[in-house]
Amino acid sequence: MTKLMPYVDVCISNEEDAYDVFGIRAGGTDVTKGSLDKESYKSVAKQLADKFGFKYVAITLRTSLSASDNKWAGMLYDGKDYNLSKEYTMHIVDRVGGGDSFGGGLIYALCSGYDGKSAIEFAAAASCLKHSVEGDYNMVTVPEVNALALGDGSGRVQR
């Protein structure tokens, strides 16, 4: 993977990828015990950006409460600022496509001119909503993602 990194602008990782692929570990984290130290991922993001020159490093932050219930958030580092999304507690209907929805949401937000904080909120909300949809395709709309990202987690039907 290292040979491909000069061609990457946006690196998207999770709590295990940085270590498994590049040997960069987040201290204070044990994913098998559901222990996640979000602050330690700032160091991981900075090390990745410094080593490879990424414009952005995004990290998904999953805390497993059980196989069906997780906490979910994301972090985005742009070389100077660290933006952490709100954390969602979610009941998982289907986990397949959750990471793709995070990546797609982040790329959409960055290409649409969202600032770093808004972009990571959009990505985390898109992925959170995808976890509630059966199948690997995220069937939610941009307005639905924006509603959740801006704080409407009521689940009320919008007409």
C-alpha positions in Angstrom: 0.0 0.0 0.0 2.9 2.4 0.7 3.7 2.7 -3.0 0.1 3.9 -3.7 0.1 6.6 -1.0 1.7 9.4 -3.1 -1.5 9.3 -5.2 -3.9 9.7 -2.3 -5.4 13.1 -1.2 -8.0 11.7 1.3 -7.0 8.8 3.5 -9.9 7.1 5.1 -9.1 4.6 7.9 -10.6 2.9 10.9 -9.3 2.1 14.3 -7.3 -0.9 13.1 -6.2 -0.1 9.5 -3.4 2.4 10.4 -1.8 -0.2 12.6 -2.4 -3.3 10.3 -1.1 -1.5 7.2 1.4 1.1 8.4 2.3 0.1 12.0 0.8 3.3 13.4 -1.1 2.4 16.6 -3.6 4.5 18.6 -2.7 4.3 22.3 -5.4 3.6 24.9 -7.5 1.6 22.5 -8.5 -2.1 22.5 -11.2 -2.7 20.0 -11.8 -6.3 21.2 -12.8 -4.9 24.6 -14.8 -2.0 23.2 -12.3 0.6 24.5 -11.7 3.5 22.2 -9.6 6.5 23.1 -10.7 9.1 20.5 -8.0 11.6 21.5 -5.2 9.1 20.6 -6.4 9.1 17.0 -5.3 12.7 16.6 -1.7 11.4 16.7 -2.6 8.6 14.3 -4.0 11.1 11.8 -1.1 13.5 12.1 1.5 10.7 11.7 -0.3 9.5 8.5 -0.5 13.0 7.1 3.1 13.8 7.9 4.4 10.5 6.5 2.4 10.5 3.3 1.4 14.1 2.7 -2.4 13.5 2.7 -4.6 16.6 2.4 -7.1 14.9 4.7 -7.1 12.0 7.1 -10.5 10.7 8.2 -10.9 8.0 10.8 -14.1 6.1 11.6 -14.5 5.5 15.4 -16.6 2.5 16.3 -17.2 1.4 19.8 -18.8 -2.0 20.0 -21.4 -2.4 22.7 -22.5 -5.7 21.3 -22.7 -7.3 17.9 -26.0 -5.3 17.2 -25.4 -2.1 19.1 -22.5 0.3 18.5 -21.4 3.8 19.1 -20.2 5.5 15.9 -18.3 8.7 15.2 -15.7 10.1 12.8 -12.7 12.4 12.9 -11.2 14.5 10.1 -7.7 16.0 10.2 -6.8 18.6 7.5 -3.2 19.2 8.5 -4.0 21.7 11.2 -7.5 21.2 12.6 -9.0 18.0 14.1 -12.8 17.8 13.7 -14.6 15.2 15.6 -18.3 14.4 14.8 -21.0 13.8 17.3 -21.2 10.2 18.5 -24.2 8.2 17.6 -25.5 5.2 19.5 -27.0 2.9 16.9 -28.8 -0.4 16.6 -27.4 -2.1 13.5 -29.8 -3.5 10.9 -27.0 -4.2 8.4 -23.4 -3.3 8.8 -22.4 -3.9 5.1 -21.9 -0.6 3.3 -21.4 1.4 6.5 -17.8 2.3 5.6 -18.6 2.9 2.0 -21.3 5.3 3.1 -18.9 7.1 5.4 -16.4 7.5 2.5 -19.0 8.5 0.0 -20.5 11.0 2.4 -17.1 12.5 3.2 -16.2 12.8 -0.5 -19.6 14.3 -1.3 -19.3 16.8 1.5 -15.7 17.9 0.6 -16.5 18.2 -3.1 -19.6 20.2 -2.2 -17.6 22.8 -0.3 -18.5 21.8 3.3 -16.0 22.9 5.9 -14.1 20.2 7.9 -16.5 20.1 10.8 -19.6 19.9 8.5 -17.9 17.3 6.3 -17.2 14.9 9.1 -20.7 15.4 10.5 -22.2 14.6 7.1 -20.0 11.5 6.7 -20.8 10.1 10.1 -24.5 10.8 9.7 -24.6 9.2 6.3 -22.9 6.1 7.7 -25.0 6.0 10.8 -28.2 6.1 8.7 -26.8 3.3 6.4 -26.5 1.0 9.4 -30.3 1.2 9.7 -30.9 0.2 6.0 -30.9 -3.4 4.9 -28.6 -4.2 2.0 -25.3 -2.7 1.0 -26.7 0.4 -0.8 -27.4 3.5 1.2 -31.0 4.5 0.3 -31.1 7.8 2.2 -31.1 11.3 0.7 -28.9 14.3 1.2 -31.6 16.2 3.1 -32.1 13.2 5.4 -28.3 13.0 6.1 -28.2 16.8 6.6 -31.1 16.6 9.1 -29.3 14.0 11.2 -26.0 15.8 10.9 -27.6 19.0 12.1 -29.1 17.3 15.1 -32.5 15.9 14.2 -32.2 12.4 15.5 -35.9 12.2 16.4 -36.7 9.5 13.7 -40.0 11.3 13.0 -41.5 10.9 9.6 -40.8 14.0 7.5 -43.6 14.9 5.0 
